[in-house]
C-alpha cells in the first residue's frame, strides 16, 4: 500500500532491526546505531551493551506514512524481548487483530519470548519513543541471577509463544525518562544509560515477582490471543446479541474469570463495556448515514425500546441520537 511502509525481519538481535530499517528507508547503520532523517520517516535507534547477551536500545520515530514492523518469530525461547513505551500509542497485532500499546495504556510494558509473529503499526503524526531490552536468560544468569531466575520461572522453559503485559508504574516512568535524558549528556552518557538500564531490569523483574506472588500476573499464550480476538470480532460485528460472560466462557472453553481477565489485559476494558461502546460506534455510523430512524437502529442493536437505546447512546457519546440526525441535515 502506498500509504504505508512495511518493514519485515526476524525478531532477535538489534542488527535485525537496523538492517530491516536500512533496507526499507535507507539512512546510516553503525554497530550500535541506525539513523535516517529524510524520506517518509525520521528514525533513530541507539544501542548499548549492558552485559554479555543483554543490551538496551532507545528508539525515536516520527513518520509521515504508517510504518508497519512485520516481526517474525525467532525460535529462541531463551532470548526475551522487553519493550517499554515512553511516548506514543501504537497498534500491535497478532493474527490480524490489534491492541493498543503505549505509556498511557495498560500495556506500557510488553515482555515476550519471540515465539510468535507480531505486527506493530506506527501511525503518522505523533512522536514515538520506546526502550527495548533484549536478554538471553540462559547465558546471563551468572550476572543477573535473581532477575534471570524470576524470568525463567515465569516463562518456565516454555517452547511456545507467551507474553506478559504490565502498566508503567511511576517508578518505571522515572527510570525510562532518566535513560533518555542521560542519553543527551556530553560526559558519562554511556555509563549513566547502562546503570539506569540495570535499574529498569531489576525494577521490572521485581514487579513481575510481586504481581506473580499476589496472583495478579497472567501470561497470555498464542491460543489466548486467538480466543480473545475471536471474541472481539464477535463483539464488533454482532450487535443484537444477548449473552452472559458465563455463557461465553462455556462457548470458548475457559473459565469466566480467565475470559474476563484476558480480555481486560489486552483491551483494558470489561467485555460488557467494550460491547456497549462497539454498539454505540455502530449506532453513530448508522445515524450519520441518514438511512435509518432512531427506533430502527435501537431495535437492530438489541434494545427493547428507543428510550433505553437513547439513554445508553447519550451516556457513551455525550449527545442524543436525534442531535446526530440533526447534524446530518
C-alpha positions as CSV (number, residue, x, y, z in Angstrom):
1,X,0.0,0.0,0.0
2,X,1.3,3.5,-0.9
3,X,0.2,5.0,2.3
4,X,2.3,2.7,4.5
5,X,5.9,1.3,4.7
6,X,6.2,-2.3,5.7
7,X,9.5,-3.4,7.3
8,X,9.9,-7.2,7.7
9,X,12.5,-9.0,9.7
10,X,13.1,-11.9,12.1
11,X,12.7,-11.0,15.8
12,X,16.0,-11.2,17.6
13,X,19.2,-9.2,17.8
14,X,19.2,-5.4,17.3
15,X,21.1,-5.8,14.0
16,X,17.9,-7.4,12.6
17,X,16.1,-4.1,13.2
18,X,19.0,-1.9,11.9
19,X,19.3,-3.9,8.6
20,X,15.5,-4.0,8.0
21,X,15.1,-0.3,8.6
22,X,18.0,0.4,6.3
23,X,16.6,-1.8,3.5
24,X,13.2,-0.1,3.7
25,X,14.2,3.5,4.4
26,X,17.9,4.0,3.7
27,X,19.9,6.0,6.2
28,X,23.1,5.2,8.1
29,X,23.8,2.0,10.0
30,X,26.5,1.6,12.6
31,X,27.4,-1.3,15.0
32,X,25.3,0.4,17.7
33,X,23.1,2.8,15.9
34,X,20.7,3.5,13.0
35,X,19.6,6.9,11.8
36,X,17.5,8.2,8.9
37,X,16.5,11.9,8.6
38,X,14.8,12.0,5.2
39,X,12.1,10.2,3.3
40,X,8.8,9.1,4.8
41,X,10.1,8.8,8.3
42,X,12.7,10.1,10.7
43,X,14.1,7.3,12.9
44,X,16.9,6.9,15.3
45,X,18.0,3.9,17.3
46,X,20.9,3.8,19.6
47,X,22.0,0.6,21.5
48,X,24.2,-0.1,24.5
49,X,25.8,-3.4,25.6
50,X,24.7,-3.7,29.2
51,X,26.4,-7.0,29.9
52,X,27.1,-10.0,27.8
53,X,23.9,-11.2,26.0
54,X,22.0,-8.2,27.3
55,X,21.5,-4.9,25.5
56,X,19.3,-1.9,25.6
57,X,18.1,0.2,22.6
58,X,16.5,3.6,22.6
59,X,14.3,4.4,19.6
60,X,12.7,7.6,18.4
61,X,10.3,7.7,15.4
62,X,8.3,10.3,13.6
63,X,6.6,9.3,10.3
64,X,4.6,10.9,7.5
65,X,3.4,7.4,6.5
66,X,2.2,4.5,8.5
67,X,5.2,2.3,9.5
68,X,4.4,-1.4,9.9
69,X,7.0,-3.7,11.6
70,X,6.4,-7.2,10.5
71,X,8.3,-9.2,13.1
72,X,8.7,-12.9,12.5
73,X,9.3,-15.5,15.3
74,X,12.9,-16.0,16.3
75,X,12.6,-19.6,17.6
76,X,14.8,-19.0,20.5
77,X,12.8,-19.4,23.8
78,X,15.8,-18.3,26.0
79,X,16.0,-14.9,24.2
80,X,13.5,-12.5,25.7
81,X,12.3,-9.1,24.3
82,X,11.1,-6.3,26.6
83,X,9.5,-3.2,25.1
84,X,8.7,-0.2,27.3
85,X,6.8,2.7,25.8
86,X,7.8,6.3,26.8
87,X,5.8,8.3,24.2
88,X,3.0,7.5,21.8
89,X,0.4,4.8,21.5
90,X,0.8,2.3,18.7
91,X,-1.1,-0.8,17.5
92,X,0.3,-4.2,18.0
93,X,-1.3,-7.1,16.1
94,X,-1.3,-10.8,16.3
95,X,-3.2,-12.8,13.6
96,X,-4.5,-9.6,12.1
97,X,-6.2,-8.3,15.3
98,X,-4.9,-5.2,17.0
99,X,-4.4,-4.0,20.6
100,X,-3.1,-0.6,21.7
101,X,0.3,-0.4,23.3
102,X,1.8,2.7,25.0
103,X,2.6,4.6,28.1
104,X,-1.0,5.7,28.6
105,X,-2.4,2.2,28.3
106,X,-2.5,-0.9,30.5
107,X,0.1,-2.3,28.1
108,X,3.0,0.1,28.7
109,X,5.4,-2.8,29.2
110,X,5.5,-5.9,26.9
111,X,7.6,-8.9,27.7
112,X,7.6,-11.9,25.4
113,X,9.8,-14.8,24.2
114,X,9.6,-14.0,20.5
115,X,8.0,-17.3,19.6
116,X,5.1,-15.9,17.6
117,X,4.9,-13.2,14.9
118,X,3.6,-9.8,15.6
119,X,2.9,-6.6,13.6
120,X,3.5,-3.1,15.1
121,X,1.9,-0.2,13.4
122,X,3.0,3.4,13.9
123,X,0.6,5.9,12.6
124,X,1.6,9.2,11.0
125,X,1.8,12.3,13.2
126,X,2.8,11.6,16.8
127,X,6.3,11.1,18.1
128,X,7.1,7.7,19.4
129,X,9.8,6.8,21.9
130,X,10.5,3.2,23.0
131,X,13.0,1.4,25.1
132,X,13.9,-2.2,24.1
133,X,15.8,-4.6,26.3
134,X,16.9,-7.9,24.9
135,X,18.4,-10.6,27.1
136,X,19.4,-14.2,26.9
137,X,18.2,-15.6,30.3
138,X,20.3,-18.7,29.9
139,X,23.7,-17.1,29.3
140,X,23.3,-14.0,31.5
141,X,22.2,-16.0,34.6
142,X,25.5,-15.6,36.5
143,X,25.4,-11.8,36.3
144,X,21.7,-11.2,36.8
145,X,20.9,-14.2,38.9
146,X,17.8,-13.1,40.8
147,X,16.2,-11.3,37.8
148,X,17.0,-14.2,35.5
149,X,15.5,-16.7,37.9
150,X,12.3,-14.7,38.0
151,X,12.0,-14.5,34.2
152,X,13.0,-18.2,33.8
153,X,10.3,-19.2,36.3
154,X,7.7,-17.1,34.6
155,X,8.5,-18.5,31.1
156,X,9.2,-21.9,32.7
157,X,11.1,-23.3,29.7
158,X,8.0,-22.8,27.5
159,X,8.6,-23.6,23.9
160,X,5.5,-21.8,22.7
161,X,4.6,-18.1,22.4
162,X,4.0,-16.4,25.7
163,X,3.7,-12.7,26.7
164,X,3.2,-10.7,29.8
165,X,1.8,-7.1,29.8
166,X,2.4,-4.6,32.6
167,X,1.3,-0.9,33.0
168,X,4.0,1.7,33.6
169,X,4.4,2.5,37.3
170,X,5.6,5.9,38.3
171,X,9.0,4.4,39.2
172,X,9.2,2.9,35.8
173,X,8.3,6.2,34.1
174,X,11.0,8.0,36.1
175,X,13.7,5.5,35.2
176,X,12.8,5.5,31.5
177,X,12.7,9.3,31.5
178,X,16.2,9.3,33.0
179,X,17.5,7.0,30.3
180,X,16.5,9.4,27.5
181,X,17.8,12.4,29.5
182,X,21.2,10.7,30.2
183,X,21.5,9.8,26.5
184,X,21.8,13.5,25.8
185,X,24.7,14.0,28.3
186,X,28.1,15.1,26.9
187,X,30.1,13.3,29.7
188,X,29.3,10.0,31.2
189,X,26.4,9.2,28.8
190,X,27.1,5.5,28.3
191,X,27.8,4.7,31.9
192,X,24.6,6.5,33.1
193,X,22.4,4.9,30.5
194,X,23.7,1.4,31.3
195,X,23.2,2.0,35.1
196,X,19.6,3.0,34.6
197,X,19.1,0.1,32.2
198,X,20.1,-2.3,35.0
199,X,17.7,-0.5,37.4
200,X,14.9,-0.8,34.9
201,X,15.6,-4.5,34.6
202,X,15.7,-5.0,38.3
203,X,12.5,-3.0,38.8
204,X,10.8,-4.9,36.1
205,X,11.7,-8.4,37.4
206,X,10.7,-7.4,41.0
207,X,7.4,-6.0,39.8
208,X,6.8,-9.3,37.9
209,X,7.6,-11.3,41.1
210,X,5.3,-9.3,43.3
211,X,2.4,-9.5,40.8
212,X,3.0,-13.2,40.4
213,X,3.1,-13.8,44.2
214,X,-0.2,-11.9,44.5
215,X,-1.8,-13.8,41.7
216,X,-2.1,-10.7,39.7
217,X,0.2,-11.6,36.8
218,X,-1.1,-13.7,33.9
219,X,0.8,-14.7,30.8
220,X,-1.0,-14.9,27.5
221,X,-0.3,-17.7,25.2
222,X,-0.9,-17.7,21.4
223,X,-4.2,-19.5,21.9
224,X,-5.3,-17.0,24.5
225,X,-4.7,-14.2,21.9
226,X,-6.7,-16.1,19.3
227,X,-9.6,-16.7,21.7
228,X,-9.8,-13.0,22.7
229,X,-9.5,-11.8,19.1
230,X,-12.4,-14.1,18.0
231,X,-14.4,-12.7,20.9
232,X,-13.5,-9.1,19.8
233,X,-14.6,-9.8,16.3
234,X,-17.9,-11.1,17.5
235,X,-18.5,-8.1,19.7
236,X,-17.8,-5.7,16.8
237,X,-19.9,-7.5,14.2
238,X,-22.9,-9.0,16.0
239,X,-24.8,-6.1,17.8
240,X,-28.1,-7.6,18.8
241,X,-26.9,-10.5,20.9
242,X,-27.8,-11.1,24.5
243,X,-25.1,-13.0,26.4
244,X,-23.6,-13.6,29.8
245,X,-19.9,-14.0,30.5
246,X,-20.6,-17.5,31.8
247,X,-22.2,-18.4,28.5
248,X,-19.3,-17.0,26.5
249,X,-16.8,-18.9,28.8
250,X,-18.5,-22.2,28.1
251,X,-18.6,-21.5,24.4
252,X,-14.9,-20.6,24.3
253,X,-13.8,-23.4,26.6
254,X,-12.3,-21.4,29.5
255,X,-13.4,-20.2,32.9
256,X,-15.4,-16.9,33.2
257,X,-12.6,-15.4,35.3
258,X,-9.9,-16.2,32.7
259,X,-12.0,-14.9,29.9
260,X,-12.7,-11.6,31.7
261,X,-9.0,-11.3,32.8
262,X,-7.5,-12.0,29.4
263,X,-9.9,-9.5,27.7
264,X,-9.1,-6.9,30.3
265,X,-5.4,-7.4,29.9
266,X,-5.5,-6.9,26.2
267,X,-8.1,-4.2,25.8
268,X,-8.2,-2.5,29.2
269,X,-11.9,-2.9,29.3
270,X,-14.5,-5.3,30.5
271,X,-16.3,-7.4,27.9
272,X,-19.6,-5.5,28.6
273,X,-18.0,-2.1,28.3
274,X,-16.3,-3.0,25.1
275,X,-19.5,-4.4,23.6
276,X,-21.6,-1.3,24.6
277,X,-19.0,1.1,23.1
278,X,-18.9,-1.1,19.9
279,X,-22.7,-0.9,19.6
280,X,-22.8,2.8,20.1
281,X,-20.0,3.3,17.5
282,X,-22.1,1.3,15.0
283,X,-25.2,3.3,16.0
284,X,-23.3,6.6,15.3
285,X,-22.3,5.3,11.9
286,X,-25.9,4.4,11.0
287,X,-27.3,7.7,12.4
288,X,-24.7,9.6,10.3
289,X,-25.8,7.7,7.1
290,X,-29.3,9.0,7.4
291,X,-30.7,5.7,6.2
292,X,-32.3,4.6,9.5
293,X,-34.5,6.0,12.1
294,X,-33.5,6.2,15.8
295,X,-36.0,3.5,16.7
296,X,-34.9,1.2,13.9
297,X,-31.3,1.4,15.0
298,X,-32.1,0.8,18.6
299,X,-34.2,-2.3,17.7
300,X,-31.5,-3.6,15.4
301,X,-28.9,-3.2,18.1
302,X,-30.9,-5.3,20.6
303,X,-32.7,-2.6,22.6
304,X,-36.3,-3.3,23.5
305,X,-37.3,0.3,23.3
306,X,-35.9,3.6,21.9
307,X,-35.6,5.2,25.3
308,X,-33.1,2.6,26.6
309,X,-31.1,3.0,23.4
310,X,-31.2,6.8,23.7
311,X,-30.0,6.6,27.3
312,X,-27.0,4.4,26.5
313,X,-26.1,6.5,23.4
314,X,-26.1,9.7,25.4
315,X,-24.1,8.1,28.2
316,X,-21.3,6.9,25.9
317,X,-21.3,9.5,23.1
318,X,-22.4,12.6,25.1
319,X,-25.1,13.6,22.7
320,X,-28.6,12.4,21.8
321,X,-29.2,10.3,18.7
322,X,-31.5,13.0,17.4
323,X,-28.7,15.5,17.6
324,X,-26.6,13.3,15.3
325,X,-29.5,13.1,12.8
326,X,-29.9,16.9,13.0
327,X,-26.2,17.4,12.2
328,X,-26.7,15.4,9.0
329,X,-29.4,17.8,7.7
